[in-house]
């Protein structure tokens, strides 16, 4: 496995923020773990709370969608994340101008930041109490750059 180092914390022009509830600090590269060229994932950590997670260096790529299901891949990896959005989640964020595809992308980024690199992520249930909701809300509030801490 080839590991590279990178200081690129940006997903496009968006700084990755800690997904931990009540944190939101800018994530920093974990130089010990670095970048895994096989998976396409870069390891990050939060200097404020110590949370560790990952991000897709080139962002998550939408493979296909059907009704409320979105399947994303990243890097050269064959792994994928399936995001299932509830109708309630879609409606809450649609009112804020976030289309379902963008919401699903935020949920996939959140899953990687929390350490889930494959499988299914269901954005449903008691949304307001979830760290996923807080992360998506933060992304919706600050779509063009780093959100204030």
MODELLER restraints for C-alpha pairs under 7 A, 6 or more apart:
rsr = mdl.restraints
at = mdl.atoms
rsr.add(forms.Gaussian(group=physical.xy_distance, feature=features.Distance(at['CA:1:A'], at['CA:38:A']), mean=6.74, stdev=0.5))
rsr.add(forms.Gaussian(group=physical.xy_distance, feature=features.Distance(at['CA:2:A'], at['CA:36:A']), mean=6.34, stdev=0.5))
rsr.add(forms.Gaussian(group=physical.xy_distance, feature=features.Distance(at['CA:2:A'], at['CA:37:A']), mean=5.96, stdev=0.5))
rsr.add(forms.Gaussian(group=physical.xy_distance, feature=features.Distance(at['CA:3:A'], at['CA:34:A']), mean=6.06, stdev=0.5))
rsr.add(forms.Gaussian(group=physical.xy_distance, feature=features.Distance(at['CA:3:A'], at['CA:35:A']), mean=5.20, stdev=0.5))
rsr.add(forms.Gaussian(group=physical.xy_distance, feature=features.Distance(at['CA:3:A'], at['CA:36:A']), mean=4.94, stdev=0.5))
rsr.add(forms.Gaussian(group=physical.xy_distance, feature=features.Distance(at['CA:3:A'], at['CA:37:A']), mean=6.24, stdev=0.5))
rsr.add(forms.Gaussian(group=physical.xy_distance, feature=features.Distance(at['CA:4:A'], at['CA:34:A']), mean=5.79, stdev=0.5))
rsr.add(forms.Gaussian(group=physical.xy_distance, feature=features.Distance(at['CA:4:A'], at['CA:35:A']), mean=4.95, stdev=0.5))
rsr.add(forms.Gaussian(group=physical.xy_distance, feature=features.Distance(at['CA:4:A'], at['CA:36:A']), mean=6.79, stdev=0.5))
rsr.add(forms.Gaussian(group=physical.xy_distance, feature=features.Distance(at['CA:5:A'], at['CA:31:A']), mean=6.17, stdev=0.5))
rsr.add(forms.Gaussian(group=physical.xy_distance, feature=features.Distance(at['CA:5:A'], at['CA:34:A']), mean=5.00, stdev=0.5))
rsr.add(forms.Gaussian(group=physical.xy_distance, feature=features.Distance(at['CA:5:A'], at['CA:35:A']), mean=5.83, stdev=0.5))
rsr.add(forms.Gaussian(group=physical.xy_distance, feature=features.Distance(at['CA:7:A'], at['CA:29:A']), mean=6.18, stdev=0.5))
rsr.add(forms.Gaussian(group=physical.xy_distance, feature=features.Distance(at['CA:9:A'], at['CA:15:A']), mean=6.06, stdev=0.5))
rsr.add(forms.Gaussian(group=physical.xy_distance, feature=features.Distance(at['CA:9:A'], at['CA:16:A']), mean=6.51, stdev=0.5))
rsr.add(forms.Gaussian(group=physical.xy_distance, feature=features.Distance(at['CA:9:A'], at['CA:28:A']), mean=6.79, stdev=0.5))
rsr.add(forms.Gaussian(group=physical.xy_distance, feature=features.Distance(at['CA:9:A'], at['CA:29:A']), mean=6.87, stdev=0.5))
rsr.add(forms.Gaussian(group=physical.xy_distance, feature=features.Distance(at['CA:10:A'], at['CA:16:A']), mean=6.39, stdev=0.5))
rsr.add(forms.Gaussian(group=physical.xy_distance, feature=features.Distance(at['CA:11:A'], at['CA:57:A']), mean=6.96, stdev=0.5))
rsr.add(forms.Gaussian(group=physical.xy_distance, feature=features.Distance(at['CA:11:A'], at['CA:58:A']), mean=6.93, stdev=0.5))
rsr.add(forms.Gaussian(group=physical.xy_distance, feature=features.Distance(at['CA:11:A'], at['CA:59:A']), mean=5.90, stdev=0.5))
rsr.add(forms.Gaussian(group=physical.xy_distance, feature=features.Distance(at['CA:13:A'], at['CA:145:A']), mean=6.30, stdev=0.5))
rsr.add(forms.Gaussian(group=physical.xy_distance, feature=features.Distance(at['CA:14:A'], at['CA:144:A']), mean=6.49, stdev=0.5))
rsr.add(forms.Gaussian(group=physical.xy_distance, feature=features.Distance(at['CA:14:A'], at['CA:145:A']), mean=4.95, stdev=0.5))
rsr.add(forms.Gaussian(group=physical.xy_distance, feature=features.Distance(at['CA:14:A'], at['CA:146:A']), mean=6.28, stdev=0.5))
rsr.add(forms.Gaussian(group=physical.xy_distance, feature=features.Distance(at['CA:15:A'], at['CA:26:A']), mean=6.79, stdev=0.5))
rsr.add(forms.Gaussian(group=physical.xy_distance, feature=features.Distance(at['CA:15:A'], at['CA:145:A']), mean=6.45, stdev=0.5))
rsr.add(forms.Gaussian(group=physical.xy_distance, feature=features.Distance(at['CA:15:A'], at['CA:146:A']), mean=5.40, stdev=0.5))
rsr.add(forms.Gaussian(group=physical.xy_distance, feature=features.Distance(at['CA:16:A'], at['CA:26:A']), mean=6.09, stdev=0.5))
rsr.add(forms.Gaussian(group=physical.xy_distance, feature=features.Distance(at['CA:16:A'], at['CA:27:A']), mean=5.82, stdev=0.5))
rsr.add(forms.Gaussian(group=physical.xy_distance, feature=features.Distance(at['CA:17:A'], at['CA:24:A']), mean=5.22, stdev=0.5))
rsr.add(forms.Gaussian(group=physical.xy_distance, feature=features.Distance(at['CA:17:A'], at['CA:25:A']), mean=5.52, stdev=0.5))
rsr.add(forms.Gaussian(group=physical.xy_distance, feature=features.Distance(at['CA:17:A'], at['CA:26:A']), mean=4.53, stdev=0.5))
rsr.add(forms.Gaussian(group=physical.xy_distance, feature=features.Distance(at['CA:17:A'], at['CA:27:A']), mean=5.41, stdev=0.5))
rsr.add(forms.Gaussian(group=physical.xy_distance, feature=features.Distance(at['CA:18:A'], at['CA:24:A']), mean=4.64, stdev=0.5))
rsr.add(forms.Gaussian(group=physical.xy_distance, feature=features.Distance(at['CA:18:A'], at['CA:25:A']), mean=5.30, stdev=0.5))
rsr.add(forms.Gaussian(group=physical.xy_distance, feature=features.Distance(at['CA:18:A'], at['CA:26:A']), mean=6.08, stdev=0.5))
rsr.add(forms.Gaussian(group=physical.xy_distance, feature=features.Distance(at['CA:18:A'], at['CA:27:A']), mean=5.67, stdev=0.5))
rsr.add(forms.Gaussian(group=physical.xy_distance, feature=features.Distance(at['CA:18:A'], at['CA:46:A']), mean=6.16, stdev=0.5))
rsr.add(forms.Gaussian(group=physical.xy_distance, feature=features.Distance(at['CA:19:A'], at['CA:110:A']), mean=6.52, stdev=0.5))
rsr.add(forms.Gaussian(group=physical.xy_distance, feature=features.Distance(at['CA:19:A'], at['CA:113:A']), mean=6.60, stdev=0.5))
rsr.add(forms.Gaussian(group=physical.xy_distance, feature=features.Distance(at['CA:19:A'], at['CA:114:A']), mean=6.91, stdev=0.5))
rsr.add(forms.Gaussian(group=physical.xy_distance, feature=features.Distance(at['CA:19:A'], at['CA:131:A']), mean=6.42, stdev=0.5))
rsr.add(forms.Gaussian(group=physical.xy_distance, feature=features.Distance(at['CA:19:A'], at['CA:135:A']), mean=5.75, stdev=0.5))
rsr.add(forms.Gaussian(group=physical.xy_distance, feature=features.Distance(at['CA:20:A'], at['CA:131:A']), mean=6.31, stdev=0.5))
rsr.add(forms.Gaussian(group=physical.xy_distance, feature=features.Distance(at['CA:21:A'], at['CA:131:A']), mean=5.25, stdev=0.5))
rsr.add(forms.Gaussian(group=physical.xy_distance, feature=features.Distance(at['CA:24:A'], at['CA:149:A']), mean=6.51, stdev=0.5))
rsr.add(forms.Gaussian(group=physical.xy_distance, feature=features.Distance(at['CA:25:A'], at['CA:46:A']), mean=6.59, stdev=0.5))
rsr.add(forms.Gaussian(group=physical.xy_distance, feature=features.Distance(at['CA:25:A'], at['CA:48:A']), mean=6.52, stdev=0.5))
rsr.add(forms.Gaussian(group=physical.xy_distance, feature=features.Distance(at['CA:25:A'], at['CA:149:A']), mean=6.52, stdev=0.5))
rsr.add(forms.Gaussian(group=physical.xy_distance, feature=features.Distance(at['CA:26:A'], at['CA:46:A']), mean=6.78, stdev=0.5))
rsr.add(forms.Gaussian(group=physical.xy_distance, feature=features.Distance(at['CA:27:A'], at['CA:44:A']), mean=5.95, stdev=0.5))
rsr.add(forms.Gaussian(group=physical.xy_distance, feature=features.Distance(at['CA:27:A'], at['CA:45:A']), mean=5.48, stdev=0.5))
rsr.add(forms.Gaussian(group=physical.xy_distance, feature=features.Distance(at['CA:27:A'], at['CA:46:A']), mean=4.77, stdev=0.5))
rsr.add(forms.Gaussian(group=physical.xy_distance, feature=features.Distance(at['CA:28:A'], at['CA:44:A']), mean=5.36, stdev=0.5))
rsr.add(forms.Gaussian(group=physical.xy_distance, feature=features.Distance(at['CA:28:A'], at['CA:45:A']), mean=5.37, stdev=0.5))
rsr.add(forms.Gaussian(group=physical.xy_distance, feature=features.Distance(at['CA:28:A'], at['CA:46:A']), mean=6.09, stdev=0.5))
rsr.add(forms.Gaussian(group=physical.xy_distance, feature=features.Distance(at['CA:29:A'], at['CA:43:A']), mean=6.18, stdev=0.5))
rsr.add(forms.Gaussian(group=physical.xy_distance, feature=features.Distance(at['CA:29:A'], at['CA:44:A']), mean=4.44, stdev=0.5))
rsr.add(forms.Gaussian(group=physical.xy_distance, feature=features.Distance(at['CA:29:A'], at['CA:45:A']), mean=6.29, stdev=0.5))
rsr.add(forms.Gaussian(group=physical.xy_distance, feature=features.Distance(at['CA:30:A'], at['CA:43:A']), mean=5.41, stdev=0.5))
rsr.add(forms.Gaussian(group=physical.xy_distance, feature=features.Distance(at['CA:30:A'], at['CA:44:A']), mean=4.81, stdev=0.5))
rsr.add(forms.Gaussian(group=physical.xy_distance, feature=features.Distance(at['CA:30:A'], at['CA:45:A']), mean=5.83, stdev=0.5))
rsr.add(forms.Gaussian(group=physical.xy_distance, feature=features.Distance(at['CA:33:A'], at['CA:43:A']), mean=6.04, stdev=0.5))
rsr.add(forms.Gaussian(group=physical.xy_distance, feature=features.Distance(at['CA:34:A'], at['CA:42:A']), mean=5.93, stdev=0.5))
rsr.add(forms.Gaussian(group=physical.xy_distance, feature=features.Distance(at['CA:34:A'], at['CA:43:A']), mean=5.66, stdev=0.5))
rsr.add(forms.Gaussian(group=physical.xy_distance, feature=features.Distance(at['CA:35:A'], at['CA:41:A']), mean=5.94, stdev=0.5))
rsr.add(forms.Gaussian(group=physical.xy_distance, feature=features.Distance(at['CA:35:A'], at['CA:42:A']), mean=4.23, stdev=0.5))
rsr.add(forms.Gaussian(group=physical.xy_distance, feature=features.Distance(at['CA:35:A'], at['CA:43:A']), mean=6.30, stdev=0.5))
rsr.add(forms.Gaussian(group=physical.xy_distance, feature=features.Distance(at['CA:36:A'], at['CA:42:A']), mean=6.26, stdev=0.5))
rsr.add(forms.Gaussian(group=physical.xy_distance, feature=features.Distance(at['CA:38:A'], at['CA:76:A']), mean=6.38, stdev=0.5))
rsr.add(forms.Gaussian(group=physical.xy_distance, feature=features.Distance(at['CA:38:A'], at['CA:77:A']), mean=6.36, stdev=0.5))
rsr.add(forms.Gaussian(group=physical.xy_distance, feature=features.Distance(at['CA:39:A'], at['CA:75:A']), mean=6.04, stdev=0.5))
rsr.add(forms.Gaussian(group=physical.xy_distance, feature=features.Distance(at['CA:39:A'], at['CA:76:A']), mean=5.96, stdev=0.5))
rsr.add(forms.Gaussian(group=physical.xy_distance, feature=features.Distance(at['CA:39:A'], at['CA:77:A']), mean=4.57, stdev=0.5))
rsr.add(forms.Gaussian(group=physical.xy_distance, feature=features.Distance(at['CA:40:A'], at['CA:56:A']), mean=5.91, stdev=0.5))
rsr.add(forms.Gaussian(group=physical.xy_distance, feature=features.Distance(at['CA:40:A'], at['CA:57:A']), mean=6.21, stdev=0.5))
rsr.add(forms.Gaussian(group=physical.xy_distance, feature=features.Distance(at['CA:40:A'], at['CA:74:A']), mean=6.37, stdev=0.5))
rsr.add(forms.Gaussian(group=physical.xy_distance, feature=features.Distance(at['CA:40:A'], at['CA:75:A']), mean=4.10, stdev=0.5))
rsr.add(forms.Gaussian(group=physical.xy_distance, feature=features.Distance(at['CA:40:A'], at['CA:76:A']), mean=5.99, stdev=0.5))
rsr.add(forms.Gaussian(group=physical.xy_distance, feature=features.Distance(at['CA:40:A'], at['CA:77:A']), mean=6.51, stdev=0.5))
rsr.add(forms.Gaussian(group=physical.xy_distance, feature=features.Distance(at['CA:41:A'], at['CA:54:A']), mean=6.07, stdev=0.5))
rsr.add(forms.Gaussian(group=physical.xy_distance, feature=features.Distance(at['CA:41:A'], at['CA:55:A']), mean=5.51, stdev=0.5))
rsr.add(forms.Gaussian(group=physical.xy_distance, feature=features.Distance(at['CA:41:A'], at['CA:56:A']), mean=4.68, stdev=0.5))
rsr.add(forms.Gaussian(group=physical.xy_distance, feature=features.Distance(at['CA:41:A'], at['CA:57:A']), mean=5.95, stdev=0.5))
rsr.add(forms.Gaussian(group=physical.xy_distance, feature=features.Distance(at['CA:42:A'], at['CA:54:A']), mean=5.45, stdev=0.5))
rsr.add(forms.Gaussian(group=physical.xy_distance, feature=features.Distance(at['CA:42:A'], at['CA:55:A']), mean=5.41, stdev=0.5))
rsr.add(forms.Gaussian(group=physical.xy_distance, feature=features.Distance(at['CA:42:A'], at['CA:56:A']), mean=6.32, stdev=0.5))
rsr.add(forms.Gaussian(group=physical.xy_distance, feature=features.Distance(at['CA:42:A'], at['CA:57:A']), mean=6.14, stdev=0.5))
rsr.add(forms.Gaussian(group=physical.xy_distance, feature=features.Distance(at['CA:43:A'], at['CA:53:A']), mean=5.94, stdev=0.5))
rsr.add(forms.Gaussian(group=physical.xy_distance, feature=features.Distance(at['CA:43:A'], at['CA:54:A']), mean=4.52, stdev=0.5))
rsr.add(forms.Gaussian(group=physical.xy_distance, feature=features.Distance(at['CA:43:A'], at['CA:55:A']), mean=6.71, stdev=0.5))
rsr.add(forms.Gaussian(group=physical.xy_distance, feature=features.Distance(at['CA:44:A'], at['CA:52:A']), mean=5.74, stdev=0.5))
rsr.add(forms.Gaussian(group=physical.xy_distance, feature=features.Distance(at['CA:44:A'], at['CA:53:A']), mean=5.34, stdev=0.5))
rsr.add(forms.Gaussian(group=physical.xy_distance, feature=features.Distance(at['CA:44:A'], at['CA:54:A']), mean=5.53, stdev=0.5))
rsr.add(forms.Gaussian(group=physical.xy_distance, feature=features.Distance(at['CA:45:A'], at['CA:51:A']), mean=5.54, stdev=0.5))
rsr.add(forms.Gaussian(group=physical.xy_distance, feature=features.Distance(at['CA:45:A'], at['CA:52:A']), mean=4.30, stdev=0.5))
rsr.add(forms.Gaussian(group=physical.xy_distance, feature=features.Distance(at['CA:45:A'], at['CA:53:A']), mean=6.26, stdev=0.5))
rsr.add(forms.Gaussian(group=physical.xy_distance, feature=features.Distance(at['CA:46:A'], at['CA:52:A']), mean=6.45, stdev=0.5))
rsr.add(forms.Gaussian(group=physical.xy_distance, feature=features.Distance(at['CA:53:A'], at['CA:112:A']), mean=6.38, stdev=0.5))
rsr.add(forms.Gaussian(group=physical.xy_distance, feature=features.Distance(at['CA:53:A'], at['CA:113:A']), mean=4.20, stdev=0.5))
rsr.add(forms.Gaussian(group=physical.xy_distance, feature=features.Distance(at['CA:53:A'], at['CA:114:A']), mean=5.24, stdev=0.5))
rsr.add(forms.Gaussian(group=physical.xy_distance, feature=features.Distance(at['CA:53:A'], at['CA:115:A']), mean=5.04, stdev=0.5))
rsr.add(forms.Gaussian(group=physical.xy_distance, feature=features.Distance(at['CA:54:A'], at['CA:112:A']), mean=5.18, stdev=0.5))
rsr.add(forms.Gaussian(group=physical.xy_distance, feature=features.Distance(at['CA:54:A'], at['CA:113:A']), mean=4.81, stdev=0.5))
rsr.add(forms.Gaussian(group=physical.xy_distance, feature=features.Distance(at['CA:54:A'], at['CA:115:A']), mean=6.28, stdev=0.5))
rsr.add(forms.Gaussian(group=physical.xy_distance, feature=features.Distance(at['CA:55:A'], at['CA:109:A']), mean=6.76, stdev=0.5))
rsr.add(forms.Gaussian(group=physical.xy_distance, feature=features.Distance(at['CA:55:A'], at['CA:112:A']), mean=5.74, stdev=0.5))
rsr.add(forms.Gaussian(group=physical.xy_distance, feature=features.Distance(at['CA:55:A'], at['CA:113:A']), mean=6.09, stdev=0.5))
rsr.add(forms.Gaussian(group=physical.xy_distance, feature=features.Distance(at['CA:56:A'], at['CA:74:A']), mean=5.87, stdev=0.5))
rsr.add(forms.Gaussian(group=physical.xy_distance, feature=features.Distance(at['CA:56:A'], at['CA:75:A']), mean=6.70, stdev=0.5))
rsr.add(forms.Gaussian(group=physical.xy_distance, feature=features.Distance(at['CA:58:A'], at['CA:75:A']), mean=6.67, stdev=0.5))
rsr.add(forms.Gaussian(group=physical.xy_distance, feature=features.Distance(at['CA:59:A'], at['CA:74:A']), mean=6.57, stdev=0.5))
rsr.add(forms.Gaussian(group=physical.xy_distance, feature=features.Distance(at['CA:60:A'], at['CA:72:A']), mean=5.94, stdev=0.5))
rsr.add(forms.Gaussian(group=physical.xy_distance, feature=features.Distance(at['CA:60:A'], at['CA:73:A']), mean=5.72, stdev=0.5))
rsr.add(forms.Gaussian(group=physical.xy_distance, feature=features.Distance(at['CA:60:A'], at['CA:74:A']), mean=4.88, stdev=0.5))
rsr.add(forms.Gaussian(group=physical.xy_distance, feature=features.Distance(at['CA:61:A'], at['CA:72:A']), mean=5.22, stdev=0.5))
rsr.add(forms.Gaussian(group=physical.xy_distance, feature=features.Distance(at['CA:61:A'], at['CA:73:A']), mean=5.25, stdev=0.5))
rsr.add(forms.Gaussian(group=physical.xy_distance, feature=features.Distance(at['CA:61:A'], at['CA:74:A']), mean=5.88, stdev=0.5))
rsr.add(forms.Gaussian(group=physical.xy_distance, feature=features.Distance(at['CA:62:A'], at['CA:71:A']), mean=5.96, stdev=0.5))
rsr.add(forms.Gaussian(group=physical.xy_distance, feature=features.Distance(at['CA:62:A'], at['CA:72:A']), mean=4.48, stdev=0.5))
rsr.add(forms.Gaussian(group=physical.xy_distance, feature=features.Distance(at['CA:62:A'], at['CA:73:A']), mean=6.62, stdev=0.5))
rsr.add(forms.Gaussian(group=physical.xy_distance, feature=features.Distance(at['CA:63:A'], at['CA:71:A']), mean=5.56, stdev=0.5))
rsr.add(forms.Gaussian(group=physical.xy_distance, feature=features.Distance(at['CA:63:A'], at['CA:72:A']), mean=5.42, stdev=0.5))
rsr.add(forms.Gaussian(group=physical.xy_distance, feature=features.Distance(at['CA:63:A'], at['CA:73:A']), mean=6.71, stdev=0.5))
rsr.add(forms.Gaussian(group=physical.xy_distance, feature=features.Distance(at['CA:64:A'], at['CA:70:A']), mean=6.15, stdev=0.5))
rsr.add(forms.Gaussian(group=physical.xy_distance, feature=features.Distance(at['CA:64:A'], at['CA:71:A']), mean=5.57, stdev=0.5))
rsr.add(forms.Gaussian(group=physical.xy_distance, feature=features.Distance(at['CA:65:A'], at['CA:71:A']), mean=6.24, stdev=0.5))
rsr.add(forms.Gaussian(group=physical.xy_distance, feature=features.Distance(at['CA:68:A'], at['CA:84:A']), mean=5.71, stdev=0.5))
rsr.add(forms.Gaussian(group=physical.xy_distance, feature=features.Distance(at['CA:68:A'], at['CA:85:A']), mean=5.40, stdev=0.5))
rsr.add(forms.Gaussian(group=physical.xy_distance, feature=features.Distance(at['CA:69:A'], at['CA:82:A']), mean=6.77, stdev=0.5))
rsr.add(forms.Gaussian(group=physical.xy_distance, feature=features.Distance(at['CA:69:A'], at['CA:83:A']), mean=5.67, stdev=0.5))
rsr.add(forms.Gaussian(group=physical.xy_distance, feature=features.Distance(at['CA:69:A'], at['CA:84:A']), mean=4.58, stdev=0.5))
rsr.add(forms.Gaussian(group=physical.xy_distance, feature=features.Distance(at['CA:69:A'], at['CA:85:A']), mean=6.59, stdev=0.5))
rsr.add(forms.Gaussian(group=physical.xy_distance, feature=features.Distance(at['CA:70:A'], at['CA:82:A']), mean=5.61, stdev=0.5))
rsr.add(forms.Gaussian(group=physical.xy_distance, feature=features.Distance(at['CA:70:A'], at['CA:83:A']), mean=5.09, stdev=0.5))
rsr.add(forms.Gaussian(group=physical.xy_distance, feature=features.Distance(at['CA:70:A'], at['CA:84:A']), mean=6.50, stdev=0.5))
rsr.add(forms.Gaussian(group=physical.xy_distance, feature=features.Distance(at['CA:70:A'], at['CA:104:A']), mean=6.60, stdev=0.5))
rsr.add(forms.Gaussian(group=physical.xy_distance, feature=features.Distance(at['CA:71:A'], at['CA:80:A']), mean=6.71, stdev=0.5))
rsr.add(forms.Gaussian(group=physical.xy_distance, feature=features.Distance(at['CA:71:A'], at['CA:81:A']), mean=5.71, stdev=0.5))
rsr.add(forms.Gaussian(group=physical.xy_distance, feature=features.Distance(at['CA:71:A'], at['CA:82:A']), mean=4.37, stdev=0.5))
rsr.add(forms.Gaussian(group=physical.xy_distance, feature=features.Distance(at['CA:71:A'], at['CA:83:A']), mean=6.27, stdev=0.5))
rsr.add(forms.Gaussian(group=physical.xy_distance, feature=features.Distance(at['CA:72:A'], at['CA:80:A']), mean=5.53, stdev=0.5))
rsr.add(forms.Gaussian(group=physical.xy_distance, feature=features.Distance(at['CA:72:A'], at['CA:81:A']), mean=5.21, stdev=0.5))
rsr.add(forms.Gaussian(group=physical.xy_distance, feature=features.Distance(at['CA:72:A'], at['CA:82:A']), mean=6.34, stdev=0.5))
rsr.add(forms.Gaussian(group=physical.xy_distance, feature=features.Distance(at['CA:73:A'], at['CA:79:A']), mean=6.37, stdev=0.5))
rsr.add(forms.Gaussian(group=physical.xy_distance, feature=features.Distance(at['CA:73:A'], at['CA:80:A']), mean=4.55, stdev=0.5))
rsr.add(forms.Gaussian(group=physical.xy_distance, feature=features.Distance(at['CA:73:A'], at['CA:81:A']), mean=6.42, stdev=0.5))
rsr.add(forms.Gaussian(group=physical.xy_distance, feature=features.Distance(at['CA:79:A'], at['CA:118:A']), mean=5.82, stdev=0.5))
rsr.add(forms.Gaussian(group=physical.xy_distance, feature=features.Distance(at['CA:80:A'], at['CA:118:A']), mean=5.18, stdev=0.5))
rsr.add(forms.Gaussian(group=physical.xy_distance, feature=features.Distance(at['CA:80:A'], at['CA:119:A']), mean=6.77, stdev=0.5))
rsr.add(forms.Gaussian(group=physical.xy_distance, feature=features.Distance(at['CA:81:A'], at['CA:108:A']), mean=6.76, stdev=0.5))
rsr.add(forms.Gaussian(group=physical.xy_distance, feature=features.Distance(at['CA:81:A'], at['CA:117:A']), mean=6.84, stdev=0.5))
rsr.add(forms.Gaussian(group=physical.xy_distance, feature=features.Distance(at['CA:81:A'], at['CA:118:A']), mean=4.76, stdev=0.5))
rsr.add(forms.Gaussian(group=physical.xy_distance, feature=features.Distance(at['CA:81:A'], at['CA:119:A']), mean=5.22, stdev=0.5))
rsr.add(forms.Gaussian(group=physical.xy_distance, feature=features.Distance(at['CA:81:A'], at['CA:120:A']), mean=5.90, stdev=0.5))
rsr.add(forms.Gaussian(group=physical.xy_distance, feature=features.Distance(at['CA:82:A'], at['CA:119:A']), mean=6.11, stdev=0.5))
rsr.add(forms.Gaussian(group=physical.xy_distance, feature=features.Distance(at['CA:82:A'], at['CA:120:A']), mean=4.62, stdev=0.5))
rsr.add(forms.Gaussian(group=physical.xy_distance, feature=features.Distance(at['CA:82:A'], at['CA:121:A']), mean=6.14, stdev=0.5))
rsr.add(forms.Gaussian(group=physical.xy_distance, feature=features.Distance(at['CA:83:A'], at['CA:104:A']), mean=6.13, stdev=0.5))
rsr.add(forms.Gaussian(group=physical.xy_distance, feature=features.Distance(at['CA:83:A'], at['CA:108:A']), mean=6.67, stdev=0.5))
rsr.add(forms.Gaussian(group=physical.xy_distance, feature=features.Distance(at['CA:83:A'], at['CA:120:A']), mean=5.86, stdev=0.5))
rsr.add(forms.Gaussian(group=physical.xy_distance, feature=features.Distance(at['CA:83:A'], at['CA:121:A']), mean=4.85, stdev=0.5))
rsr.add(forms.Gaussian(group=physical.xy_distance, feature=features.Distance(at['CA:83:A'], at['CA:122:A']), mean=5.99, stdev=0.5))
rsr.add(forms.Gaussian(group=physical.xy_distance, feature=features.Distance(at['CA:84:A'], at['CA:121:A']), mean=6.18, stdev=0.5))
rsr.add(forms.Gaussian(group=physical.xy_distance, feature=features.Distance(at['CA:84:A'], at['CA:122:A']), mean=4.79, stdev=0.5))
rsr.add(forms.Gaussian(group=physical.xy_distance, feature=features.Distance(at['CA:84:A'], at['CA:123:A']), mean=6.10, stdev=0.5))
rsr.add(forms.Gaussian(group=physical.xy_distance, feature=features.Distance(at['CA:85:A'], at['CA:122:A']), mean=6.17, stdev=0.5))
rsr.add(forms.Gaussian(group=physical.xy_distance, feature=features.Distance(at['CA:85:A'], at['CA:123:A']), mean=5.01, stdev=0.5))
rsr.add(forms.Gaussian(group=physical.xy_distance, feature=features.Distance(at['CA:85:A'], at['CA:124:A']), mean=6.52, stdev=0.5))
rsr.add(forms.Gaussian(group=physical.xy_distance, feature=features.Distance(at['CA:86:A'], at['CA:123:A']), mean=6.14, stdev=0.5))
rsr.add(forms.Gaussian(group=physical.xy_distance, feature=features.Distance(at['CA:86:A'], at['CA:124:A']), mean=5.18, stdev=0.5))
rsr.add(forms.Gaussian(group=physical.xy_distance, feature=features.Distance(at['CA:89:A'], at['CA:123:A']), mean=6.99, stdev=0.5))
rsr.add(forms.Gaussian(group=physical.xy_distance, feature=features.Distance(at['CA:89:A'], at['CA:124:A']), mean=6.73, stdev=0.5))
rsr.add(forms.Gaussian(group=physical.xy_distance, feature=features.Distance(at['CA:90:A'], at['CA:100:A']), mean=5.82, stdev=0.5))
rsr.add(forms.Gaussian(group=physical.xy_distance, feature=features.Distance(at['CA:98:A'], at['CA:140:A']), mean=6.81, stdev=0.5))
rsr.add(forms.Gaussian(group=physical.xy_distance, feature=features.Distance(at['CA:106:A'], at['CA:136:A']), mean=5.89, stdev=0.5))
rsr.add(forms.Gaussian(group=physical.xy_distance, feature=features.Distance(at['CA:107:A'], at['CA:132:A']), mean=6.66, stdev=0.5))
rsr.add(forms.Gaussian(group=physical.xy_distance, feature=features.Distance(at['CA:107:A'], at['CA:136:A']), mean=6.88, stdev=0.5))
rsr.add(forms.Gaussian(group=physical.xy_distance, feature=features.Distance(at['CA:110:A'], at['CA:132:A']), mean=6.40, stdev=0.5))
rsr.add(forms.Gaussian(group=physical.xy_distance, feature=features.Distance(at['CA:110:A'], at['CA:135:A']), mean=6.94, stdev=0.5))
rsr.add(forms.Gaussian(group=physical.xy_distance, feature=features.Distance(at['CA:127:A'], at['CA:133:A']), mean=5.63, stdev=0.5))
